[in-house]
Amino acid sequence: MTEQPIDVLIIGAGASGAAVAWSLAETRMRIVCLEQGDMMKPADYPSTGRDWEARGQSDFAISPNQRRLAADYPIAEEDSPIKVANYNGVGGGTVLYAGHFPRFHPSDFRVNSLDGVADDWPIDCATLAPHYAENDRMMGVAGLPGDPAYPGDNVKRMPPLPLGKSGEAIARGFNKLNWHWWPSDTAIATEPYDGRDKCINLGACVSGCAQGAKASTDITYWPHAIRAGVELRTRCRVREITVDADGMATGVIYYDGDGVEQALQAHVVVLACNGVGTPRILLNSKSTAFPDGLANSSGLVGRNLMFHPYASIMGVFDEALDGYKGPGKCIRSQEFYETDAARDFVRGYTFEIHRGFGPVSTALMGLQRGRIPWGVGHHQAFRGLFNRIAGMVAICEDLPEEHNRVTLDPELTDSDGIPAPKISYTLSQNSRKMMDHAIERGSEVLRAAGARDIMTQAPISYGGWHLMGTARMGLDPARSVVNDWGRSHDVKNLFVVDGSIFVTSAGVNPTRTIQALALYIAEQMKQRLANLFD
């Protein structure tokens, strides 16, 4: 029997898809979300066993090309120095993120007006303010109000994560230089919150939180959305979005968990598949009306890919620190966030403090950096590194460039025969200069904090956690893919709500802003229900 058309179809159950599903649920429309991965089982997370570091290189690796699970699709990324990091399952990337949870600055929406680069967003920070607040309530945020980098920010939060020995040591370095630092906002519960227990310092945050303290959307938004009537279908991989003769979206063709082709009709389609998965589906949704891919009259679908180039600056200390104990991100510094005419690059970056590494990661790093020899002195050198490494990463603002893009690979496919995405990306001179500056300033901090040996890397090759810009929003249909509330310029019942709609990347992790945008778009959809299906 043919299934009747549903009201709203959401593709992707990660950070943005979960937020939209929950928000739209109050309309009582029939809403279905298709997710190509499975529902997560926290009891199976690596942090429940002693092999957690090994599993971080296999079934819980951040790279889908390394994981190669049934839910993953391959990514052709030889033409990029930065490799994609994502997760396919209910919760998406929030399953494996570190929980670092900053907001954009007001200036991040106006980089063209302020600094003459890229484009301004069609919305501003004030527009997103109530949606930031709503998302904070749903996810649960720990932190300390009053950060001078965010004037006027006195929103109540759970108490911040403890700084720990590593955080205290590096904070001393910032203090000696009189540079800004502040306890990080984190999506990690420091006290019981919404049925979740508080953090107990399992340490393996980036391979899934078995405690449930880290706010992945499978345990925050999705239980509420499902209770409100949203239907979540897992192991459903979408191949393409279908359209009718009038150029309106009619639903999708997808493969179920057994690899059987299925069709689902819908009055409204919402894409929430991240900055690589969303252009992949749009580009694969070709038809007579859309020969270059769906919603692509501008030619910008897949273009302007932004990653956030990361620089790593780690120091070895004489004193014993925390190593891997506790969440990795405890403090941040935005001393070098805004454009400074005295520097040779525009925009800036955030320092995120890294507590340290587990024993296996310490050993591998020591071998790779020539700090641990084979044979005589091997164990002594390891003991000199373990629990004595701490430092920071610099998350550098990535400016949009059209040649950085996602296309479809002509040969590589996933297990269902769908063309794989191909990444073509080069680092700009602005990014290189920014990373160089971050390494110099980060090294200063570590030396001031007492580090005796400093190790750096830029960019972090497997650091493509943040996938943005490939279906950008804007008011001009010739220069953007969706309008100022996420609606496709070309297909009036098609919406995009993930990081691909970002106009610029800012110098902070994007998840909090992705979710605020998703809630903002959902609110706009609810206010326009009368013409939503036209």
Secondary structure, 3 states (H helix, E strand, C coil): CCCCCEEEEEECCCHHHHHHHHHHHHHCCCEEEECCCCCCCHHHCHHHCCCHHHHCCCCCCCCHHHHCCCCCCCCEEEECCCCECCCCCCCHHHHCCCCECCCCCHHHHCHHHHHCCCCCCCCCHHHHHHHHHHHHHHHCCECCCCCCCCCCCCCCCECCCCCHHHHHHHHHHHHHHCCCCEECCECECCCCECCECCCCCCCCHHHCCCCCCECCCCCCHHHHHHHCCCEEECCCEEEEEEECCCCCEEEEEEECCCCCEEEEEEEEEEECCHHHHHHHHHHHCCCCCCCCCCCCCCCCCCECCECCCEEEEEEECCCCCCCCCCCCEEEEECCCCCCCCCCCCCCCEEEEEECCCCHHHHHHHHHHCCCCCCCCCHHHHHHHHCCCEEEEEEEECCCCCCCCEEEEEEEEECCCCCEEEEEECCCCHHHHHHHHHHHHHHHHHHHHHCCCEEEEECCCCCCECCCECCCCECCCCCCCCECCCCEECCCCCEEECCHHHCCCCCCCCCHHHHHHHHHHHHHHHHHCHHHCCC
